[in-house]
C-alpha cells in the first residue's frame, strides 16, 4: 500500500482525477478527517472537504505509473 496527499481545487480536477483512477483495477481510497471514500466515486469525492489536501491510499504496491499520472495533483 502506498500513501500520499493530493489537492483537488476545481470541479475539472475532480473529473480528471476520477477518469485517471478509473483506468486502474486496484482499489484507491481517499481520506479527509474521519471520512473515507472510494476514489472512483465522483459523488463520494464531492462529499469531502476539498479545500484541504486529501490523503490517498493505493491498495497496490506496483502503482508507480498510477502515481506518475496523478503527479499534477500531488502535494507534500
KANOR-V289703 format. One record per residue. RES is the residue in one small letter. BURIAL is I if it has 9 or more other ideal C-beta (glycine too) atoms within 8 Angstrom, else O. Layout:
# KANOR-V289703
RES & BURIAL
RES & BURIAL
This chain:
# KANOR-V289703
x & O
x & I
x & O
x & O
x & I
x & I
x & I
x & I
x & O
x & O
x & O
x & O
x & I
x & I
x & I
x & O
x & I
x & I
x & O
x & I
x & I
x & O
x & O
x & I
x & O
x & I
x & O
x & I
x & I
x & I
x & I
x & I
x & O
x & O
x & O
x & O
x & I
x & I
x & I
x & O
x & I
x & O
x & O
x & I
x & I
x & O
x & O
x & I
x & O
x & I
x & O
x & O
x & O
x & I
x & I
x & I
x & I
x & I
x & O
x & I
x & O
x & O
x & I
x & O
x & O
x & I
x & I
x & O
x & O
x & I
x & O
x & O
x & I
x & I
x & O
x & O
